[in-house]
Amino acid sequence: MTTELLAPAGGQEALVAAVQSGADAVYMGFGAFNARRSARNFSDEEFRAAVSYCHLRGVKVYLTLNTLVTDRELPALAEEARVASECGVDAILVQDWGVLAALREIIPDVPLHASTQMSLHTLSGVAEAARLGMTRAVLARELNREEIAEICPVLDVSRQVRYPVLGATWQPRAGIAKHDHVAWGFARALHRMGVDLVQNCQVTGFERVGDAVVGVRTTRGTVRAGKVALAAAGHTSVLADELGLRLPLQSHPLQALVSELLEPVHPTVVMSNAVHVYVSQAHKGELVLGAGIDSYNSYGQRGAFHTIERELTAAVELFPVFSRAHVLRTWAGVVDVTPDASAIMGRTPFANLYVNCGWGTGGFKATPGVGWCYAHTIAHDEPHPLNAPFGLERFTTGALVDEHGAAGVAH
Ligand SMILES: Cc1cc2nc3c(=O)[nH]c(=O)nc-3n(C[C@H](O)[C@H](O)[C@H](O)COP(=O)(O)OP(=O)(O)OC[C@H]3O[C@@H](n4cnc5c(N)ncnc54)[C@H](O)[C@@H]3O)c2cc1C
């Protein structure tokens, strides 16, 4: 079995980033029949150029024609499919059975894939898709109560609870990455590259010449620097305050809890927005739990007891079997939350001073991409196109990037 690294490409920048980062294939849309129809999308010409760009680099291109269509829309859709076929697209992702039948007739040589939107979830469903000529099926991730109970028997799916579990979405191939291992991996690589990493050294202020920052004052002396980049998460506003710079950030504790070691009984991460908790079991056996931020602002790294109480109530409601487990450790990190729940990355009103903050509860997974964009911003003294919309200016222009729907417990 070979694994294909397939990346979404919502625009030119994402396409180039996917190809340069080693994707084997990309999926993208143009025209009116994909889920990004009201977002910025590829024009016909751009799509043609994108296919050539990918093929020259050995990367496959899949077109998403994966919305439901009416009879009236079918001719326009057929035209789009013809254009895609002429461009040499490697496969088309479909949802609608009518579209499948139409495409089989119009462009019989182009492979068709069953989109997740087709909701295939049984062997017979996949077999039927194969019989109709589809060469790939992406299984739906929706589960009913019985399926949930089969995968995670310790979860209470009975009707006798405050919020009965009716169904779930599942990402069986998702994984867990360990923050410490990743951070130390980066640190070791930097060390090998000759970067000085000074530990146990607190920045206490800045050296300035007029409106330019030319160094930092630390508990171990002053460091002169041509450029200074802030990346202090919940303490960024404390540092910026040294310069009289007010940032649109609120610092909140975000707690995590760990239990004693238990036998392995819980096979996956379960997260509930209804009762607001996530529960997983580490490989060694501890339960790892967490939820959203403490509601008040604080730099305390313990967090509030009532938050712990609420999280554990939710956890025990979902998993009565864990009611006799003991919590061994609780702690909080101080996360930096912006008004639109999106990060801030870019220049500041001070020359040579850059800022990267506002990642809130979900910045870990963004680390490699963030590092790349921040390095570009610092090196070129202007944002990379990917982080251009995430500058401080948006809080005065009003061009906010609202991510509230994606932030919160669901990181
Ligand atoms: C409990 C918890 C669970 C989380 N779970 C997830 C998750 O599942 N997925 C996810 O994507 N994200 C998660 N996050 C969020 C994620 O950890 C952060 O968004 C991410 O670490 C932010 O990265 P950063 O480099 O901006 O800041 P940090 O990783 O916080 O690093 C900032 C560094 O600056 C240092 N610093 C602060 N002030 C100074 C100073 N004056 N001088 C010198 N150094 C200073 C700090 O010591 C720290 O080392 C979680 C956070 C917490 C607290």
The ligand as an SDF file (V2000), in Angstrom:
LIG
                    3D

 53 58  0  0  0  0  0  0  0  0999 V2000
   -3.1340   23.3540   28.5210 C   0  0  0  0  0  0  0  0  0  0  0  0
   -2.9240   23.7630   27.0980 C   0  0  0  0  0  0  0  0  0  0  0  0
   -3.3430   22.9270   26.0750 C   0  0  0  0  0  0  0  0  0  0  0  0
   -3.1410   23.2810   24.7440 C   0  0  0  0  0  0  0  0  0  0  0  0
   -3.5340   22.4050   23.7710 N   0  0  0  0  0  0  0  0  0  0  0  0
   -3.2900   22.7120   22.4740 C   0  0  0  0  0  0  0  0  0  0  0  0
   -3.6450   21.7890   21.4460 C   0  0  0  0  0  0  0  0  0  0  0  0
   -4.1780   20.7060   21.7090 O   0  0  0  0  0  0  0  0  0  0  0  0
   -3.3950   22.1310   20.1680 N   0  0  0  0  0  0  0  0  0  0  0  0
   -2.8120   23.3200   19.8430 C   0  0  0  0  0  0  0  0  0  0  0  0
   -2.5850   23.5740   18.6520 O   0  0  0  0  0  0  0  0  0  0  0  0
   -2.4620   24.2310   20.7940 N   0  0  0  0  0  0  0  0  0  0  0  0
   -2.6850   23.9560   22.1010 C   0  0  0  0  0  0  0  0  0  0  0  0
   -2.3600   24.8640   23.0800 N   0  0  0  0  0  0  0  0  0  0  0  0
   -1.9080   26.2260   22.6840 C   0  0  0  0  0  0  0  0  0  0  0  0
   -0.4250   26.2630   22.3520 C   0  0  0  0  0  0  0  0  0  0  0  0
    0.3210   25.6610   23.3930 O   0  0  0  0  0  0  0  0  0  0  0  0
    0.0210   27.7220   22.1610 C   0  0  0  0  0  0  0  0  0  0  0  0
   -0.8200   28.3800   21.2250 O   0  0  0  0  0  0  0  0  0  0  0  0
    1.4500   27.7630   21.6300 C   0  0  0  0  0  0  0  0  0  0  0  0
    2.3340   27.1320   22.5290 O   0  0  0  0  0  0  0  0  0  0  0  0
    1.8840   29.2120   21.4420 C   0  0  0  0  0  0  0  0  0  0  0  0
    3.2010   29.2070   20.9720 O   0  0  0  0  0  0  0  0  0  0  0  0
    4.1470   30.4520   21.2230 P   0  0  0  0  0  0  0  0  0  0  0  0
    5.4950   30.0860   20.7080 O   0  0  0  0  0  0  0  0  0  0  0  0
    3.4740   31.6920   20.6860 O   0  0  0  0  0  0  0  0  0  0  0  0
    4.1740   30.6470   22.8080 O   0  0  0  0  0  0  0  0  0  0  0  0
    4.6980   29.6670   23.9590 P   0  0  0  0  0  0  0  0  0  0  0  0
    4.8380   28.2730   23.4740 O   0  0  0  0  0  0  0  0  0  0  0  0
    3.8540   29.9290   25.1690 O   0  0  0  0  0  0  0  0  0  0  0  0
    6.1500   30.2360   24.2030 O   0  0  0  0  0  0  0  0  0  0  0  0
    6.3570   31.5350   24.7430 C   0  0  0  0  0  0  0  0  0  0  0  0
    7.6800   31.5010   25.4800 C   0  0  0  0  0  0  0  0  0  0  0  0
    8.0030   32.8210   25.8600 O   0  0  0  0  0  0  0  0  0  0  0  0
    8.6160   32.7620   27.1280 C   0  0  0  0  0  0  0  0  0  0  0  0
    8.5450   34.1020   27.7560 N   0  0  0  0  0  0  0  0  0  0  0  0
    7.4460   34.7670   28.2150 C   0  0  0  0  0  0  0  0  0  0  0  0
    7.8030   35.9740   28.7100 N   0  0  0  0  0  0  0  0  0  0  0  0
    9.1510   36.0720   28.5510 C   0  0  0  0  0  0  0  0  0  0  0  0
   10.1160   37.0680   28.8790 C   0  0  0  0  0  0  0  0  0  0  0  0
    9.7770   38.2200   29.4550 N   0  0  0  0  0  0  0  0  0  0  0  0
   11.4110   36.8130   28.5880 N   0  0  0  0  0  0  0  0  0  0  0  0
   11.7950   35.6590   27.9990 C   0  0  0  0  0  0  0  0  0  0  0  0
   10.9240   34.6660   27.6620 N   0  0  0  0  0  0  0  0  0  0  0  0
    9.6280   34.8760   27.9490 C   0  0  0  0  0  0  0  0  0  0  0  0
    7.8210   31.6940   27.8730 C   0  0  0  0  0  0  0  0  0  0  0  0
    8.5760   31.1970   28.9680 O   0  0  0  0  0  0  0  0  0  0  0  0
    7.6250   30.6580   26.7620 C   0  0  0  0  0  0  0  0  0  0  0  0
    8.6780   29.7300   26.7410 O   0  0  0  0  0  0  0  0  0  0  0  0
   -2.5320   24.5240   24.4320 C   0  0  0  0  0  0  0  0  0  0  0  0
   -2.1180   25.3940   25.4520 C   0  0  0  0  0  0  0  0  0  0  0  0
   -2.3010   25.0090   26.7670 C   0  0  0  0  0  0  0  0  0  0  0  0
   -1.8180   25.9620   27.8730 C   0  0  0  0  0  0  0  0  0  0  0  0
  1  2  1  0
  2  3  1  0
  2 52  2  0
  3  4  2  0
  4  5  1  0
  4 50  1  0
  5  6  2  0
  6  7  1  0
  6 13  1  0
  7  8  2  0
  7  9  1  0
  9 10  1  0
 10 11  2  0
 10 12  1  0
 12 13  2  0
 13 14  1  0
 14 15  1  0
 14 50  1  0
 15 16  1  0
 16 17  1  0
 16 18  1  0
 18 19  1  0
 18 20  1  0
 20 21  1  0
 20 22  1  0
 22 23  1  0
 23 24  1  0
 24 25  2  0
 24 26  1  0
 24 27  1  0
 27 28  1  0
 28 29  2  0
 28 30  1  0
 28 31  1  0
 31 32  1  0
 32 33  1  0
 33 34  1  0
 33 48  1  0
 34 35  1  0
 35 36  1  0
 35 46  1  0
 36 37  1  0
 36 45  1  0
 37 38  2  0
 38 39  1  0
 39 40  1  0
 39 45  2  0
 40 41  1  0
 40 42  2  0
 42 43  1  0
 43 44  2  0
 44 45  1  0
 46 47  1  0
 46 48  1  0
 48 49  1  0
 50 51  2  0
 51 52  1  0
 52 53  1  0
M  END
$$$$
